[in-house]
Amino acid sequence: MRPGSPIRRSTRRVLKLSRLPSGQAEIFASIQGEGRTRGLPSVFVRLALCNLRCIWCDTKYTWDWEHYDGRAEIIDVEPAAVAAVVQELGHHNIVITGGEPLLQKRPLGRLVEGLKEQGRRVEMETNGTIFPSDELAVAVDQWNVSPKIANSGNHSRVREFPAVLGWFAAQPNAYFKFVVAAPTDVQEIGRLTARYFLDPARVILMPEAQDEATMVDRSSWLEPACDGAGFSFSPRLQITLWRGARAR
């Protein structure tokens, strides 16, 4: 086991969540910063662990055990306990993010079941490389699928699984978000959307940025590029409003 990596235990009963600097599980109320429901008040649940290694990832503390101590960054929480915290925070819309949530699909199914019993609306973030369980496929209200392209630094053999992307493409409640760093990325995304017959109306492009100046600069050419391709453009409010700061 690599030094600083989290102790591996069964995920059949507990969820591995990111731990806030305060020591609590990373469950917090805010607004959705990007995508189709941008600006919607929501409760966020951030799960730890990821199967990809994006060079521009802004949540590396959920998986990068060469630079973070996984035993300090991860907390095990029962799904029922997560649902109880969500209920206290109150918002109707819940965003389950990561990391890659579908790595924990078994206990995640229990969590989503509890959230639906509360009458919540559930959005699930995923990188589109893992099939959901049958239970999640039925229960999730909106899939925010973020397929990775070459700019992520991941080899195509680990970031693109045709059967999985084809499944999500067939779901009317799936929206596809792409991170764009250069104009050539838009061309690559165009080829990928054609390959999987993605509806352009459900494709959303966002500028890759860690600061507001970069986001403004890239938005200046990305917005007209989206217009020309028939894709939607989304700014990233978490950069504008909070400069990408981690929840406390």
C-alpha positions in Angstrom: 0.0 0.0 0.0 1.4 3.4 -0.9 2.2 5.6 2.1 -0.7 8.0 2.8 -3.2 5.9 0.9 -6.6 5.2 2.6 -7.0 1.9 4.4 -9.0 -0.3 2.1 -12.2 -1.6 3.6 -15.4 -3.1 2.2 -17.7 -0.4 0.7 -20.8 -2.6 1.0 -22.0 -0.7 4.0 -20.3 2.6 4.2 -19.5 5.4 1.8 -16.0 6.9 1.6 -16.5 10.7 1.6 -14.0 13.5 1.3 -13.2 15.1 4.6 -13.5 18.9 5.0 -10.6 20.8 6.7 -12.9 20.9 9.7 -12.8 17.1 9.9 -16.4 16.7 9.0 -17.6 14.9 5.9 -17.8 17.1 2.8 -21.5 17.7 2.7 -22.5 21.3 2.3 -25.2 23.7 0.9 -24.3 26.0 -1.9 -25.4 26.6 -5.5 -24.8 24.5 -8.5 -21.9 26.2 -10.2 -22.0 24.7 -13.7 -24.1 22.8 -16.2 -27.8 22.6 -16.9 -28.9 23.5 -13.4 -26.3 26.3 -12.9 -27.4 28.6 -10.1 -29.8 26.2 -8.4 -29.5 26.0 -4.6 -28.3 22.5 -3.8 -26.7 20.3 -1.2 -23.4 18.7 -2.3 -22.2 15.3 -1.2 -18.5 14.7 -2.3 -17.4 11.2 -2.5 -13.7 10.2 -2.4 -11.8 8.0 -4.9 -11.5 8.2 -8.6 -10.4 5.9 -11.5 -9.0 8.7 -13.6 -6.1 11.1 -13.1 -6.9 14.4 -14.8 -4.0 16.8 -14.8 -6.3 19.9 -14.2 -8.5 18.2 -11.6 -9.5 20.7 -8.8 -10.4 18.0 -6.3 -7.1 16.0 -6.3 -7.5 15.6 -2.5 -10.1 12.9 -3.3 -7.6 10.6 -5.0 -4.0 11.9 -5.4 -2.2 10.0 -2.6 1.2 11.1 -3.8 0.4 14.6 -2.7 -2.3 14.1 -0.1 -2.7 11.7 2.8 -5.7 9.6 2.0 -6.1 8.5 5.6 -6.6 12.2 6.6 -8.7 13.1 3.5 -11.3 10.3 3.7 -14.0 9.6 6.2 -16.3 6.5 6.2 -20.0 7.4 6.7 -23.1 5.2 6.7 -25.5 6.2 3.9 -28.3 6.8 6.4 -26.0 9.3 8.3 -25.3 11.1 5.0 -29.0 11.3 4.3 -29.6 12.8 7.8 -27.1 15.6 7.2 -28.7 16.3 3.8 -32.1 16.6 5.4 -30.8 19.1 8.0 -29.4 21.3 5.2 -32.7 21.4 3.6 -32.4 22.1 -0.2 -34.5 20.1 -2.6 -31.8 19.5 -5.1 -28.9 17.2 -4.2 -25.7 16.9 -6.2 -23.6 13.8 -5.6 -20.1 14.4 -6.9 -16.5 13.3 -6.4 -14.0 11.9 -7.2 -16.0 9.3 -9.2 -19.2 8.4 -7.3 -20.0 5.2 -9.3 -16.9 3.5 -7.8 -19.1 3.1 -4.8 -22.4 2.2 -6.5 -23.5 -0.3 -3.9 -23.7 1.9 -0.8 -24.5 4.8 -3.1 -27.7 3.0 -4.0 -28.8 3.0 -0.4 -28.0 6.7 -0.1 -30.1 7.6 -3.2 -32.9 5.5 -1.9 -32.9 7.4 1.3 -32.8 10.8 -0.5 -35.7 9.8 -2.7 -37.7 8.8 0.4 -37.1 12.4 1.6 -38.6 13.7 -1.7 -35.2 15.0 -3.0 -34.1 15.5 -6.5 -30.8 13.8 -7.2 -28.1 14.8 -9.7 -25.2 12.5 -10.1 -21.8 13.5 -11.5 -19.8 10.9 -13.3 -17.0 10.7 -15.8 -18.9 8.2 -18.0 -16.6 5.2 -17.6 -18.7 3.1 -15.2 -22.2 1.7 -15.7 -24.6 2.6 -12.9 -26.4 -0.1 -11.0 -30.0 -0.9 -12.0 -31.1 0.8 -8.9 -29.3 4.1 -9.6 -30.3 4.0 -13.3 -33.9 4.2 -12.2 -33.6 6.6 -9.2 -31.3 9.3 -10.4 -33.1 12.4 -11.8 -30.2 13.9 -13.8 -26.9 12.5 -14.9 -24.1 15.0 -15.3 -21.7 13.1 -17.5 -18.2 14.6 -17.9 -16.3 12.5 -20.5 -12.6 13.3 -20.5 -10.7 14.2 -23.7 -7.0 14.3 -24.4 -6.4 17.5 -22.5 -7.1 15.6 -19.2 -3.9 13.6 -19.6 -5.7 10.3 -19.4 -5.0 7.7 -22.1 -8.0 7.0 -24.3 -8.0 3.4 -23.1 -9.0 4.4 -19.6 -11.2 7.4 -20.3 -13.4 6.2 -23.1 -15.6 3.1 -22.9 -18.0 2.9 -25.8 -20.6 0.7 -24.2 -20.8 3.0 -21.1 -20.9 6.2 -23.1 -23.5 4.7 -25.4 -25.7 3.8 -22.4 -25.6 7.4 -21.1 -26.2 8.8 -24.6 -29.4 6.9 -24.7 -30.7 8.4 -21.4 -32.9 11.4 -21.9 -31.9 12.7 -18.4 -28.2 12.7 -19.2 -26.3 15.9 -20.0 -22.7 15.9 -21.2 -20.2 18.4 -19.8 -16.7 18.9 -21.3 -13.8 20.8 -20.0 -12.2 22.9 -22.7 -8.6 24.4 -22.6 -7.9 25.1 -26.2 -9.8 25.7 -29.5 -8.7 22.4 -30.8 -10.6 20.7 -27.9 -13.9 21.8 -29.5 -13.0 19.9 -32.6 -12.2 16.8 -30.6 -15.5 17.1 -28.7 -17.3 17.4 -32.0 -15.8 14.1 -33.2 -16.7 12.4 -29.9 -20.3 13.7 -29.9 -20.8 12.5 -33.5 -19.3 9.1 -32.6 -21.9 8.5 -29.9 -24.8 10.4 -31.5 -25.0 12.9 -28.6 -27.8 15.4 -28.9 -26.0 18.8 -29.2 -28.7 20.3 -27.1 -27.5 18.2 -24.2 -23.8 19.0 -24.7 -22.3 21.7 -22.5 -18.8 23.1 -22.8 -17.0 24.8 -20.0 -13.6 26.6 -19.8 -10.8 24.9 -17.9 -9.7 27.4 -15.3 -8.4 27.6 -11.8 -8.8 31.4 -11.6 -11.2 34.1 -12.9 -8.7 35.7 -15.4 -8.2 32.4 -17.2 -11.9 31.6 -17.2 -12.7 35.1 -18.7 -10.0 34.7 -21.4 -11.1 31.2 -22.5 -14.8 32.1 -22.3 -14.1 34.9 -24.9 -13.5 32.3 -27.7 -15.4 29.3 -26.2 -18.8 31.0 -26.1 -18.9 31.8 -29.9 -17.4 28.4 -30.6 -20.3 26.8 -28.8 -22.8 28.9 -30.7 -21.3 27.8 -34.0 -21.3 24.1 -33.0 -24.8 24.1 -31.5 -23.5 23.3 -28.0 -24.4 25.1 -24.8 -21.8 27.2 -23.0 -21.5 27.2 -19.2 -19.4 29.5 -17.1 -18.2 28.0 -13.8 -19.7 30.1 -11.0 -17.5 28.4 -8.3 -14.5 30.2 -9.9 -16.3 33.6 -10.3 -17.9 33.7 -6.9 -15.5 31.7 -4.7 -12.3 31.5 -6.8 -12.5 27.8 -6.6 -12.1 27.7 -2.8 -12.8 24.4 -1.1 -15.8 24.2 1.2 -15.1 24.7 4.8 
